[in-house]
């Protein structure tokens, strides 16, 4: 088992993002990524999911619009109990020098402290949450 704290920093190499803060949330089933301008567009005659990651005031914001041909959608129940339709993508996540393929639901988390939430579906891959700790993976990097 890998000990993980209540928050950490992750890399999303396919999105070109490094050291993004993530909340470790055993109360959430899935994982979520803060995005905006999420929409379906037509490119080369195909439906493609387009979105921007993070907010313009975030230090890692680059203004790039990402396009994913492979995506799906699902209904997610928020912590307030409301159901919301969200698009999902699969991308690589790096933490503790290991790479994982992970499904993220795309949602606007601008009112949340952390742009990424890692839920139980990810944590079941062999993590033990120690709420007394934080940034255990990040501290290994530096």
C-alpha positions as CSV (number, residue, x, y, z in Angstrom):
1,X,0.0,0.0,0.0
2,X,1.1,3.5,-0.8
3,X,0.5,6.1,1.9
4,X,-1.1,9.2,0.5
5,X,-2.1,12.4,2.3
6,X,-5.3,14.5,2.2
7,X,-3.9,16.5,-0.7
8,X,-1.0,16.2,-3.1
9,X,0.3,17.4,-6.4
10,X,-0.1,15.4,-9.6
11,X,1.1,15.6,-13.2
12,X,-1.2,15.2,-16.2
13,X,1.4,14.7,-18.9
14,X,-1.1,14.3,-21.9
15,X,-2.5,17.8,-20.9
16,X,1.0,19.2,-20.3
17,X,0.2,20.0,-16.7
18,X,2.7,19.5,-13.8
19,X,2.3,19.8,-10.1
20,X,-1.4,20.5,-10.1
21,X,-3.0,20.4,-6.6
22,X,-5.3,17.5,-6.0
23,X,-7.7,16.8,-3.1
24,X,-7.8,13.2,-2.0
25,X,-11.5,12.5,-1.4
26,X,-12.6,9.1,0.0
27,X,-16.2,10.4,0.0
28,X,-16.2,10.7,-3.8
29,X,-16.4,7.6,-6.0
30,X,-14.8,9.1,-9.2
31,X,-12.2,11.7,-10.0
32,X,-12.9,15.1,-11.4
33,X,-10.9,17.8,-13.3
34,X,-11.7,21.5,-13.3
35,X,-12.5,22.6,-16.8
36,X,-14.5,25.3,-18.6
37,X,-15.9,25.9,-22.0
38,X,-16.8,22.2,-22.2
39,X,-18.6,21.5,-25.5
40,X,-19.1,19.2,-28.4
41,X,-17.7,20.5,-31.6
42,X,-17.4,19.1,-35.1
43,X,-13.8,18.6,-36.4
44,X,-13.1,16.8,-39.7
45,X,-16.7,15.6,-39.7
46,X,-16.5,14.0,-36.3
47,X,-18.0,14.9,-32.9
48,X,-15.2,15.9,-30.6
49,X,-15.2,17.0,-27.0
50,X,-13.4,20.4,-26.5
51,X,-12.5,22.1,-23.2
52,X,-10.1,24.4,-21.4
53,X,-8.3,23.3,-18.2
54,X,-8.0,25.5,-15.1
55,X,-8.8,29.2,-14.9
56,X,-6.9,32.1,-16.5
57,X,-5.7,33.2,-13.0
58,X,-4.1,29.8,-12.3
59,X,-0.3,29.8,-12.6
60,X,-0.4,26.7,-14.9
61,X,-3.2,28.0,-17.2
62,X,-2.1,28.1,-20.8
63,X,-5.3,28.9,-22.6
64,X,-5.1,25.8,-24.8
65,X,-8.3,24.2,-26.0
66,X,-8.0,20.4,-25.7
67,X,-9.8,18.1,-28.1
68,X,-10.7,14.5,-27.3
69,X,-12.2,12.2,-29.8
70,X,-12.7,9.4,-27.2
71,X,-15.0,10.6,-24.5
72,X,-18.2,9.6,-22.8
73,X,-20.8,11.1,-20.5
74,X,-22.4,10.0,-17.3
75,X,-24.7,11.3,-14.5
76,X,-22.7,12.2,-11.4
77,X,-24.3,13.0,-8.0
78,X,-22.6,16.0,-6.4
79,X,-21.8,16.3,-2.7
80,X,-24.9,18.4,-2.3
81,X,-27.0,15.5,-3.7
82,X,-27.7,17.1,-7.1
83,X,-27.4,15.0,-10.3
84,X,-25.3,16.5,-13.1
85,X,-24.5,15.3,-16.6
86,X,-20.7,15.3,-17.1
87,X,-18.4,14.4,-19.9
88,X,-15.5,12.0,-19.0
89,X,-12.1,11.5,-20.6
90,X,-9.3,9.0,-19.9
91,X,-5.8,10.4,-19.5
92,X,-2.6,9.6,-17.8
93,X,-1.9,10.7,-14.2
94,X,1.5,10.6,-12.6
95,X,1.9,10.4,-8.8
96,X,4.7,8.8,-6.7
97,X,6.7,8.4,-10.0
98,X,4.0,6.0,-11.2
99,X,1.7,6.5,-14.2
100,X,-1.9,5.5,-14.1
101,X,-4.7,5.6,-16.7
102,X,-7.5,7.5,-15.1
103,X,-11.0,8.5,-16.0
104,X,-11.9,12.1,-15.1
105,X,-15.3,13.7,-15.2
106,X,-15.0,17.3,-16.5
107,X,-16.7,19.9,-14.3
108,X,-16.4,23.5,-13.2
109,X,-14.7,23.4,-9.9
110,X,-13.9,27.2,-9.7
111,X,-15.6,27.5,-6.3
112,X,-13.5,24.6,-5.0
113,X,-10.1,25.0,-3.4
114,X,-8.5,22.2,-5.6
115,X,-8.8,21.9,-9.4
116,X,-8.5,18.1,-9.2
117,X,-10.3,15.6,-7.0
118,X,-9.1,12.0,-6.7
119,X,-11.8,9.6,-5.6
120,X,-12.2,6.0,-4.3
121,X,-12.1,4.4,-7.7
122,X,-8.5,5.7,-8.1
123,X,-7.5,5.1,-4.4
124,X,-8.5,1.4,-4.7
125,X,-5.4,0.9,-6.8
126,X,-3.4,0.5,-3.6
127,X,-3.5,3.8,-1.6
128,X,-3.9,4.2,2.1
129,X,-5.1,7.7,3.0
130,X,-3.4,9.3,6.0
131,X,-5.3,12.5,6.7
132,X,-2.5,13.8,9.0
133,X,-0.2,14.1,6.0
134,X,-0.1,16.1,2.7
135,X,2.1,16.4,-0.4
136,X,3.8,13.0,0.2
137,X,4.4,12.4,-3.5
138,X,5.3,16.1,-4.1
139,X,7.9,15.9,-1.3
140,X,9.5,12.9,-3.0
141,X,10.0,14.9,-6.2
142,X,12.0,17.7,-4.6
